Amino acid sequence: MTSAAETVSVPRRSGPGALARAFAFVRRHLLTAYALLAFAYLMLPIAVVVAFSFNNPVGRFNFTWQEFTLSNWAHPFSYPGLQDAVFTSLQVAALSSLVATVLGTLMGLALVRYQFRGGGTTNFLIFLPMTTPEIVMGASLLTLFLNFGVPLGFGTILLAHIMFNISYVVVTVRARLVGFDRHLEEAAMDLGANEFVTFRRVTLPLIAPGILAAALLAFALSVDDFVITYLNAGAVVTFPLFVWGAARVAVPPQINVIGTAIFLVALLLMLANILWQWRRSGRS
Amino acid sequence: MGFIHRHKGLVPYLLLLPGIAFLAVFFVVPTYYLANTSLQSGDVFDGYVFTWAWENYSNAISTYHPQLLRSLQYAGIATVAALLVSYPLAYWIAFRGGRWKNLLLLLIIAPFFVTYLIRTLAWKTILEDDGLVVNTLQAVGLLADDGRLLATSVAVVAGITYNFLPFMALPIYVSLEQVDERLVEAAQDLYASKARAFLRVTLPLSLPGVFAGTLLTFIPAAGDFINAQLLGTPREYMIGNVIQSKFKVIADYPEAAALSFILMATILVALIAYVRALGTERLSI
């Protein structure tokens, strides 16, 4: 590699070499084309999910396009069990993201704002759940519950979701805290605010977008989780578990309707967050 | 409040305590019970008892090494494929994205907003036997007339690649975004061609992102079973399929726990080998 590049770089001084010209062409056109193709690849399944929410399938499997219909959207919960599953998922997501956001934000504050012994170990502990395969995490949690005879159900799902969400909250909040200007807090304290007033009136508003982004991420991860939930759910059915169970015997288009709705809500929230940041950065 | 003022050094520990305690009880301690379970013996009717049953490990390896090797193989191929798609994409966003960078990044993570199982089922539609992809490949002769993609290893690897691609693209983007473009300009001022400037400046500076991306892709990919289950057949089953069915279907908890540990150990060995290979490669650059 090195020798090839060197032989090319010598005539470069008199005029662009063949490799350099080829690379310039790649940079100019092929790269853009490649990026657009990659985006198309990323969007294709999403387009399929959305399109097939308007399909009127023949039989139980919604895999082949038949005809356009709005009836799936008009009656999204007409498929038995789907409504309960979606409701369970939303409950688990709301509760687990709330708890994980509180615990994770406190940890993020500690890690960024303070020097203390054990910071490295703490970072490692936060990093580990994000790099452990879900099946292993779900399996070890299940063996804990099995060995203590804890009945599997809503409670165990909730505990599992809080567990895997904490790390993501810490990482998200910490990323936003790193660029934080501490002089603003010092100014507030100089003006006579005590620590709690400073935190509530200065720190919290400034890191609020980070906390909100973390909470949204936790909510999304919770709604989406299948593997860990599947192992620790017992008889309780969340939306992904419902899809899994249904996929063996049928894939009703209502699944696509719920999937599309979740997608749109998440997309709108993320867009709103981006716009919010743009406005804030525009003001300052 | 007086207490906090008197013991300022305790504040970080108080902030950490609830989260650490939660992770300790529901992440660290379960590892002990997984190890404990993996050495139990008995059966599902009379219950399992801890007996130092090391044979769970040897039985698991002798019975399921094909699935284990397949997991590594599929995850490895998917990781390389994700890298090939992600790097140019991340490069394009980082250096050509302009003020639209955040929106383009949103497009990269957009697949995550569609429920994992649903987006995998969408691939079933895309790759189906009489679908556009299969028909096109048959028309240009890349696939035999009776050939299919669904229920093959190609479909499973394609599904894994797609599902974990954002984990690859985001860290690469972050490291490319941090590359100081003045360094690239300096290299070109010193008569490096654009190709050489890329190879000697941009690429080495983005390697931490590539490294993080490959880890974040390979690890979940090696433990995945959803793609093999939905897009493949038992011939494509990975170690995750075995573990989940042992836990959920036949309730053979000790062997499932042993397999979980074997999976972790295998991933660890693969990672160490990877770090070593990357380390020597970086020395030669």
Contacts between the chains, C-beta under 8 A, distances in Angstrom:
chain1	res1	chain2	res2	distance
A	1	B	199	7.3
A	5	B	193	7.6
A	5	B	195	6.8
A	5	B	196	4.9
A	5	B	199	6.3
A	8	B	193	6.3
A	8	B	195	7.4
A	8	B	196	7.5
A	9	B	191	6.9
A	9	B	192	6.5
A	9	B	193	5.5
A	9	B	196	5.4
A	12	B	191	6.1
A	12	B	193	5.1
A	13	B	191	5.9
A	16	B	193	7.5
A	17	B	193	6.4
A	19	B	193	6.8
A	19	B	195	5.5
A	20	B	193	3.9
A	20	B	194	6.0
A	20	B	195	6.0
A	23	B	193	7.0
A	23	B	194	5.1
A	23	B	195	4.0
A	23	B	198	7.5
A	24	B	194	6.0
A	27	B	194	6.6
A	31	B	88	5.9
A	31	B	91	7.1
A	31	B	92	5.6
A	31	B	96	7.7
A	32	B	92	6.7
A	32	B	96	7.2
A	34	B	88	4.9
A	34	B	89	7.4
A	34	B	92	7.5
A	35	B	88	6.4
A	35	B	89	5.2
A	35	B	92	3.8
A	35	B	93	7.4
A	35	B	96	7.8
A	38	B	85	5.3
A	38	B	86	7.8
A	38	B	88	7.2
A	38	B	89	4.3
A	39	B	89	7.5
A	39	B	107	5.9
A	41	B	85	6.9
A	41	B	162	7.5
A	42	B	107	6.6
A	42	B	108	6.6
A	42	B	110	6.8
A	42	B	111	5.9
A	42	B	162	7.9
A	42	B	165	7.1
A	43	B	107	7.2
A	43	B	110	7.1
A	44	B	126	6.5
A	45	B	111	6.9
A	45	B	114	7.1
A	45	B	119	4.9
A	45	B	122	3.8
A	45	B	123	6.0
A	45	B	126	6.6
A	45	B	162	6.9
A	46	B	110	6.3
A	46	B	111	6.4
A	46	B	114	5.6
A	46	B	119	7.1
A	46	B	122	7.6
A	48	B	122	4.3
A	48	B	125	5.2
A	48	B	126	6.1
A	49	B	114	5.6
A	49	B	118	5.7
A	49	B	119	6.5
A	49	B	122	4.9
A	52	B	122	7.6
A	52	B	125	6.6
A	63	B	124	5.9
A	63	B	125	5.0
A	63	B	128	5.8
A	64	B	125	7.7
A	64	B	128	7.1
A	64	B	130	8.0
A	102	B	18	7.9
A	103	B	18	5.2
A	103	B	19	4.0
A	103	B	22	6.0
A	104	B	19	6.2
A	106	B	15	4.4
A	106	B	16	7.2
A	106	B	18	6.5
A	106	B	19	6.3
A	107	B	15	6.6
A	107	B	16	5.4
A	107	B	19	4.2
A	107	B	20	7.4
A	109	B	15	5.6
A	110	B	11	7.6
A	110	B	12	4.1
A	110	B	13	7.7
A	110	B	15	3.8
A	110	B	16	4.7
A	111	B	12	7.9
A	111	B	16	7.9
A	113	B	12	7.5
A	114	B	11	6.5
A	114	B	12	3.7
A	114	B	15	7.9
A	116	B	9	7.2
A	116	B	12	4.4
A	116	B	13	6.8
A	122	B	16	6.2
A	122	B	20	6.8
A	125	B	20	6.9
A	125	B	23	5.8
A	125	B	27	7.8
A	125	B	28	7.5
A	126	B	23	7.6
A	128	B	27	7.2
A	129	B	23	7.2
A	129	B	27	5.7
A	130	B	216	7.8
A	131	B	215	6.6
A	131	B	216	7.4
A	131	B	219	5.5
A	132	B	219	7.5
A	132	B	264	7.5
A	133	B	219	5.8
A	133	B	220	5.8
A	133	B	222	6.4
A	133	B	223	2.6
A	133	B	224	7.8
A	133	B	240	7.5
A	133	B	263	6.6
A	133	B	264	7.5
A	133	B	267	7.1
A	134	B	220	6.6
A	134	B	223	6.2
A	135	B	223	4.5
A	135	B	224	7.9
A	135	B	225	6.8
A	135	B	240	4.9
A	135	B	243	5.5
A	135	B	244	6.6
A	135	B	260	6.9
A	135	B	263	7.4
A	136	B	34	7.7
A	136	B	223	6.3
A	136	B	260	4.8
A	136	B	263	6.3
A	136	B	264	5.6
A	137	B	27	7.3
A	137	B	30	8.0
A	139	B	34	6.2
A	139	B	243	6.4
A	139	B	247	6.4
A	139	B	256	6.5
A	139	B	257	6.5
A	139	B	260	4.5
A	140	B	27	8.0
A	140	B	30	3.7
A	140	B	31	5.3
A	140	B	33	6.6
A	140	B	34	3.8
A	140	B	257	8.0
A	140	B	260	7.0
A	141	B	26	6.4
A	141	B	30	4.9
A	142	B	247	6.4
A	143	B	30	6.4
A	143	B	33	4.2
A	143	B	34	4.8
A	143	B	36	7.3
A	143	B	37	4.3
A	143	B	253	6.8
A	143	B	257	5.9
A	144	B	26	7.4
A	144	B	29	6.4
A	144	B	30	4.1
A	144	B	33	4.6
A	146	B	33	7.8
A	146	B	37	7.2
A	146	B	253	6.5
A	147	B	33	5.0
A	147	B	36	6.9
A	147	B	37	7.0
A	159	B	26	5.7
A	160	B	26	7.4
A	162	B	22	6.6
A	162	B	26	7.6
A	163	B	22	6.8
A	163	B	23	6.8
A	163	B	26	4.2
A	163	B	27	5.7
A	166	B	19	5.6
A	166	B	22	6.5
A	166	B	23	6.2
A	167	B	23	7.9
A	170	B	19	7.4
A	196	B	1	7.8
A	220	B	112	7.0
A	220	B	113	6.7
A	223	B	115	7.3
A	224	B	112	7.1
A	224	B	115	5.5
A	224	B	116	5.5
A	226	B	116	5.7
A	226	B	117	5.9
A	226	B	226	6.7
A	227	B	225	7.7
A	227	B	226	7.5
A	227	B	244	7.8
A	230	B	244	7.2
A	230	B	248	7.2
A	231	B	244	7.2
A	231	B	247	5.9
A	231	B	248	7.1
A	239	B	115	6.9
A	240	B	115	5.8
A	240	B	116	6.8
A	240	B	117	5.4
A	243	B	115	6.7
A	243	B	117	4.4
A	243	B	118	6.2
A	243	B	121	7.4
A	244	B	117	5.9
A	247	B	117	7.0
A	247	B	121	6.5
A	247	B	230	6.6
A	251	B	121	6.2
A	255	B	118	6.4
A	255	B	121	7.9
A	256	B	118	6.9
A	259	B	114	5.7
A	259	B	115	5.2
A	259	B	118	4.0
A	262	B	113	6.8
A	262	B	114	7.4
A	262	B	115	6.3
A	263	B	110	7.7
A	263	B	113	4.6
A	263	B	114	4.9
A	266	B	113	3.9
A	267	B	106	7.5
A	267	B	110	6.7
A	267	B	113	5.8
A	270	B	106	5.7
A	270	B	109	7.9
A	270	B	113	7.8
A	271	B	106	7.0
A	274	B	102	4.9
A	274	B	103	6.9
A	274	B	106	6.8
A	277	B	102	7.7
A	278	B	102	7.9
